[in-house]
Amino acid sequence: MKHIVWDWNGTLLDDTDAALGALNAMLRRRGKRPVAKQFYRERFAFPVRPFYSECGFELENEDWASIAVEYHEAYGRGARMLATGAIEALRRIRANGVGQSLLSALRQDRLEADARSFGVDGFFEFVRGTDNLDGASKTGAALRLARDVRAAHPGEAVEFVMIGDAIHDKEVADAIGARCVLFSGGSHSAARLEPLAPVFDTLADAACAALGEGVRQM
């Protein structure tokens, strides 16, 4: 049985500009220079703390929990939308009779609210986030998700496929024994992703690859 695990931020949700805008607002507030989108896509990674240090935050003088709250408040004011082709990709997978779940490093309550707000919650068997705003890792959430999917389908061998936009999505895929398909339109540049797994520049092609259909890779 195949089961598709979708990443949220940067994959199904087009929010890279909102994330970058929140980061730069925080940098300006501290008298630091903002970072360019190219720098962001070339350097952003999980866990996010080292990236924040690289951007100029003096983390030894700040409380990380307060930074996380400040970021999410600013991020929430930014423009976010479903990525181009997201609904079509979700529908295509559902039409093939393949189960889908949503996975994110976002805190569980915020992830559930986002999925409802953008009208995609009905596509997913499970919606799994974290219990914090740290931006550290979603590997633990992925392991719990994989366990829950297997428990919901006893006696069936489950083949997981992870679709994401970041290096961490490949790490998560490896942790749950999943095949990985990567999307180049989110937080990471294609050049960073290409050594790791097949990379596609549309969600339609990523969905086809996850289903095992032939598409042209970047």
CORMO-V98092 format. One record per residue. N is the residue number from 1. RES is the residue in one small letter. PHI is phi in whole degrees, -180 to 180 (999 if undefined). Layout:
n=N res=RES phi=PHI
n=N res=RES phi=PHI
This chain:
n=1 res=m phi=999
n=2 res=k phi=-91
n=3 res=h phi=-140
n=4 res=i phi=-93
n=5 res=v phi=-109
n=6 res=w phi=-96
n=7 res=d phi=-75
n=8 res=w phi=-101
n=9 res=n phi=-67
n=10 res=g phi=89
n=11 res=t phi=-112
n=12 res=l phi=-72
n=13 res=l phi=-103
n=14 res=d phi=-83
n=15 res=d phi=-135
n=16 res=t phi=-62
n=17 res=d phi=-66
n=18 res=a phi=-65
n=19 res=a phi=-66
n=20 res=l phi=-65
n=21 res=g phi=-62
n=22 res=a phi=-65
n=23 res=l phi=-60
n=24 res=n phi=-69
n=25 res=a phi=-63
n=26 res=m phi=-69
n=27 res=l phi=-65
n=28 res=r phi=-61
n=29 res=r phi=-61
n=30 res=r phi=-101
n=31 res=g phi=75
n=32 res=k phi=-103
n=33 res=r phi=-76
n=34 res=p phi=-68
n=35 res=v phi=-107
n=36 res=a phi=-81
n=37 res=k phi=-62
n=38 res=q phi=-62
n=39 res=f phi=-60
n=40 res=y phi=-58
n=41 res=r phi=-72
n=42 res=e phi=-87
n=43 res=r phi=-122
n=44 res=f phi=-59
n=45 res=a phi=-162
n=46 res=f phi=-104
n=47 res=p phi=-68
n=48 res=v phi=-85
n=49 res=r phi=-58
n=50 res=p phi=-60
n=51 res=f phi=-65
n=52 res=y phi=-61
n=53 res=s phi=-61
n=54 res=e phi=-63
n=55 res=c phi=-78
n=56 res=g phi=121
n=57 res=f phi=-68
n=58 res=e phi=-95
n=59 res=l phi=-67
n=60 res=e phi=-67
n=61 res=n phi=-105
n=62 res=e phi=-131
n=63 res=d phi=-96
n=64 res=w phi=-63
n=65 res=a phi=-62
n=66 res=s phi=-69
n=67 res=i phi=-62
n=68 res=a phi=-62
n=69 res=v phi=-64
n=70 res=e phi=-60
n=71 res=y phi=-62
n=72 res=h phi=-67
n=73 res=e phi=-66
n=74 res=a phi=-70
n=75 res=y phi=-60
n=76 res=g phi=-64
n=77 res=r phi=-88
n=78 res=g phi=-82
n=79 res=a phi=-80
n=80 res=r phi=-130
n=81 res=m phi=-154
n=82 res=l phi=-65
n=83 res=a phi=-65
n=84 res=t phi=-54
n=85 res=g phi=85
n=86 res=a phi=-63
n=87 res=i phi=-64
n=88 res=e phi=-62
n=89 res=a phi=-65
n=90 res=l phi=-63
n=91 res=r phi=-66
n=92 res=r phi=-63
n=93 res=i phi=-66
n=94 res=r phi=-61
n=95 res=a phi=-64
n=96 res=n phi=-86
n=97 res=g phi=74
n=98 res=v phi=-103
n=99 res=g phi=-71
n=100 res=q phi=-137
n=101 res=s phi=-137
n=102 res=l phi=-113
n=103 res=l phi=-133
n=104 res=s phi=-155
n=105 res=a phi=-79
n=106 res=l phi=-68
n=107 res=r phi=-61
n=108 res=q phi=-52
n=109 res=d phi=-65
n=110 res=r phi=-71
n=111 res=l phi=-65
n=112 res=e phi=-61
n=113 res=a phi=-64
n=114 res=d phi=-62
n=115 res=a phi=-60
n=116 res=r phi=-68
n=117 res=s phi=-61
n=118 res=f phi=-93
n=119 res=g phi=71
n=120 res=v phi=-114
n=121 res=d phi=-59
n=122 res=g phi=-69
n=123 res=f phi=-81
n=124 res=f phi=-109
n=125 res=e phi=-72
n=126 res=f phi=-135
n=127 res=v phi=-122
n=128 res=r phi=-128
n=129 res=g phi=-117
n=130 res=t phi=-110
n=131 res=d phi=-107
n=132 res=n phi=-154
n=133 res=l phi=-110
n=134 res=d phi=-68
n=135 res=g phi=66
n=136 res=a phi=-95
n=137 res=s phi=-164
n=138 res=k phi=-117
n=139 res=t phi=-62
n=140 res=g phi=-61
n=141 res=a phi=-64
n=142 res=a phi=-67
n=143 res=l phi=-64
n=144 res=r phi=-67
n=145 res=l phi=-62
n=146 res=a phi=-59
n=147 res=r phi=-62
n=148 res=d phi=-68
n=149 res=v phi=-64
n=150 res=r phi=-64
n=151 res=a phi=-66
n=152 res=a phi=-76
n=153 res=h phi=-131
n=154 res=p phi=-62
n=155 res=g phi=84
n=156 res=e phi=-110
n=157 res=a phi=-81
n=158 res=v phi=-100
n=159 res=e phi=-102
n=160 res=f phi=-89
n=161 res=v phi=-129
n=162 res=m phi=-98
n=163 res=i phi=-115
n=164 res=g phi=-151
n=165 res=d phi=-126
n=166 res=a phi=-139
n=167 res=i phi=-55
n=168 res=h phi=-62
n=169 res=d phi=-67
n=170 res=k phi=-69
n=171 res=e phi=-62
n=172 res=v phi=-64
n=173 res=a phi=-57
n=174 res=d phi=-61
n=175 res=a phi=-65
n=176 res=i phi=-105
n=177 res=g phi=69
n=178 res=a phi=-101
n=179 res=r phi=-73
n=180 res=c phi=-123
n=181 res=v phi=-126
n=182 res=l phi=-118
n=183 res=f phi=-112
n=184 res=s phi=-89
n=185 res=g phi=-95
n=186 res=g phi=-112
n=187 res=s phi=-80
n=188 res=h phi=-116
n=189 res=s phi=-72
n=190 res=a phi=-60
n=191 res=a phi=-61
n=192 res=r phi=-73
n=193 res=l phi=-90
n=194 res=e phi=-58
n=195 res=p phi=-71
n=196 res=l phi=-100
n=197 res=a phi=-167
n=198 res=p phi=-59
n=199 res=v phi=-119
n=200 res=f phi=-131
n=201 res=d phi=-98
n=202 res=t phi=-134
n=203 res=l phi=-69
n=204 res=a phi=-61
n=205 res=d phi=-69
n=206 res=a phi=-62
n=207 res=a phi=-65
n=208 res=c phi=-61
n=209 res=a phi=-65
n=210 res=a phi=-63
n=211 res=l phi=-78
n=212 res=g phi=91
n=213 res=e phi=-87
n=214 res=g phi=-75
n=215 res=v phi=-139
n=216 res=r phi=-86
n=217 res=q phi=-79
n=218 res=m phi=-62
